[in-house]
């Protein structure tokens, strides 16, 4: 895979606590990896939830349901991100 030009900047904001993760700071790879499992990356979740490694869409919606982000529909998921 192509080297990420933004790796250094991305690592400063990466909230993933999964230590053997080889995709830290490589946002494009991370998104593709989690999309295959109908999940979202760590950076979409609050710190306390991220540590549980439950990256499911269901958990994401539980975290933000009722929030202003959810109500205003600023965060729209692609059609292929369906909850099981």
N, C-alpha and C positions, 0 to 999 in steps of 0.2 A: 504494500500500500504506500501511497505517496506520503512523504514527510509533512507533518502539519506545520504550517508557517506560524500559527498562533499558539503553539504548544506551551511556551513559557507563560504567556498571558493567561491561557486557559487553566493551567495548573494552579495559578493563584486563586482561582474561583471554583475549582473542582471540589465538591463536598463528599465525594465517594470515600467511604471508610473501608471498603473491601480491599484489603492489602495486596493480594496477588493480582489485582486488576491490571491488565496490560493496556487498557484503553484510557487511563487517566489523562486528562488534558486533550484527548483526541476526540472532541465532541462529535464529529461526523461518524466516526467508527462506533462510538458509544451509543448514539441514537439508533444506528442500524442494528447493532447487537440487541438492544432492548426491544426494538420494534418487532423483531422476529418472534419474540416471546410475548408480544402484546403487553409490554411493560414500558415504563418511563425511567430515565436515568435518575441517579441520586439527587442531582441539582434541582429537581422538580419538587422535592419533599422537604418538610421541616426537619431540622437536625435530629430530633428525637424519633421521628418515624423512619428516617433514612437508616438509622442504626439497626432497624429490625430486618432490613433487606427485603421488605415487602414492597416491591416496585410495581405492583399491579395497578391497573387503571381504577379498579374498585377502591383501593386504598387512597389513591390520589384524589378521587372525587369525595371520599369521606373527609379528607383533610380540608378541602376547600369549599365543600357544599355550604351555602349560606354566606360565604364571604363576598366581598365586593367584586373580586376577580371573577368568581363563578357567576354572580348575578349579571355582571356587565358583559359576560361572554367574551372578554378580551382574550382569554386563552381558549382557542378552538383546536380540537384534536382532529387530525386527518380521519377520513372515513374508515380507513383500514385499522384504526385504533378502537376496536370495539371491545367492550367488557364481556368476559365469559360468564 
